[in-house]
Amino acid sequence: MQQQEVPWMPRSSDIPWTVALINPHGDRHLAFNDTDGRFYRLWQHRPPQPLHAGVAVLLRPSDVDQIIKYAAVWIINNSARPRAYALSDEIAVGTKALVAHLATQAETL
């Protein structure tokens, strides 16, 4: 069973990278490391946790546009790196899962 996250607002010192998606509800904060092309979940009392980009999409569906945009820019600028292919696959998997979930929800209405 997963413990409920206590809402908090990160300070700039809590965000080790320049790109962050701060949730106004105080939970599920994300950051993007432009060096390694990876999303991270920010926690109040733990180090940042690397995330599969698809998990980032599912964690923050309201920010799917920003998640895709940061990933796409990184992929374009780093197309020769193996991580570019992995990141594009992760985004595709997460977006597909989100669309499938929303389609299922729409069917039940």
C-alpha positions as CSV (number, residue, x, y, z in Angstrom):
1,M,0.0,0.0,0.0
2,Q,1.4,3.4,-1.0
3,Q,1.5,6.1,1.6
4,Q,-0.3,9.4,0.8
5,E,2.2,12.1,-0.1
6,V,2.1,15.2,2.3
7,P,1.7,18.3,0.2
8,W,4.8,20.6,0.0
9,M,6.2,23.2,-2.3
10,P,9.8,22.8,-3.4
11,R,12.2,25.7,-3.1
12,S,14.7,26.4,-5.8
13,S,17.3,24.5,-3.7
14,D,15.1,21.4,-3.9
15,I,15.2,21.4,-7.7
16,P,18.6,20.3,-9.1
17,W,17.7,21.0,-12.7
18,T,16.4,24.0,-14.7
19,V,13.1,22.4,-15.8
20,A,10.5,21.7,-13.2
21,L,6.7,21.0,-13.3
22,I,5.5,22.1,-9.9
23,N,2.0,20.9,-9.1
24,P,-0.1,23.6,-7.4
25,H,-1.7,20.9,-5.2
26,G,1.7,20.3,-3.6
27,D,2.3,16.8,-4.7
28,R,3.6,14.8,-7.7
29,H,6.3,17.4,-8.6
30,L,8.5,16.6,-11.6
31,A,11.8,17.8,-12.9
32,F,13.6,17.1,-16.1
33,N,17.4,16.6,-16.2
34,D,18.6,18.0,-19.5
35,T,21.9,16.3,-19.1
36,D,20.6,12.7,-19.0
37,G,17.2,13.2,-20.7
38,R,15.3,11.8,-17.8
39,F,12.3,12.9,-15.7
40,Y,12.6,12.8,-12.0
41,R,9.9,12.8,-9.2
42,L,10.8,15.3,-6.5
43,W,10.2,14.4,-2.9
44,Q,10.3,16.5,0.2
45,H,12.6,14.2,2.3
46,R,14.1,12.0,-0.3
47,P,16.5,12.4,-3.3
48,P,14.9,12.8,-6.7
49,Q,13.6,9.5,-8.1
50,P,14.3,8.8,-11.8
51,L,11.1,8.0,-13.7
52,H,10.2,6.2,-16.9
53,A,8.8,9.1,-19.0
54,G,5.6,7.1,-19.4
55,V,5.1,7.1,-15.7
56,A,5.7,10.9,-15.7
57,V,2.8,11.2,-18.2
58,L,0.5,9.0,-16.0
59,L,1.6,10.8,-12.8
60,R,0.8,14.3,-14.3
61,P,-1.7,13.9,-17.1
62,S,-2.6,17.6,-16.9
63,D,1.0,18.4,-18.0
64,V,1.3,15.8,-20.8
65,D,1.9,18.6,-23.3
66,Q,4.8,20.0,-21.3
67,I,6.2,16.5,-20.7
68,I,6.1,15.7,-24.5
69,K,7.6,19.1,-25.4
70,Y,10.6,18.8,-23.0
71,A,11.2,15.2,-24.2
72,A,10.8,16.1,-27.9
73,V,13.3,19.0,-27.7
74,W,15.8,16.8,-25.8
75,I,15.4,14.0,-28.4
76,I,15.9,16.5,-31.3
77,N,19.0,18.0,-29.6
78,N,20.4,14.6,-28.7
79,S,19.3,12.3,-31.5
80,A,22.6,10.5,-31.8
81,R,22.5,9.3,-28.1
82,P,20.9,6.0,-27.3
83,R,18.7,7.6,-24.6
84,A,16.9,9.5,-27.4
85,Y,15.4,6.3,-28.7
86,A,14.5,5.1,-25.2
87,L,12.9,8.4,-24.3
88,S,10.8,8.5,-27.4
89,D,9.6,5.0,-26.7
90,E,8.8,5.9,-23.1
91,I,6.7,8.9,-24.1
92,A,4.8,6.8,-26.7
93,V,4.0,4.0,-24.1
94,G,2.9,6.5,-21.5
95,T,0.7,8.5,-23.9
96,K,-0.8,5.4,-25.3
97,A,-1.7,4.2,-21.7
98,L,-3.2,7.6,-20.9
99,V,-5.3,7.7,-24.0
100,A,-6.5,4.1,-23.5
101,H,-7.4,4.9,-19.9
102,L,-9.4,8.0,-20.9
103,A,-11.1,6.0,-23.7
104,T,-12.2,3.4,-21.2
105,Q,-13.5,6.1,-18.9
106,A,-15.4,7.7,-21.7
107,E,-17.0,4.3,-22.5
108,T,-18.4,4.0,-19.0
109,L,-20.2,7.3,-19.2
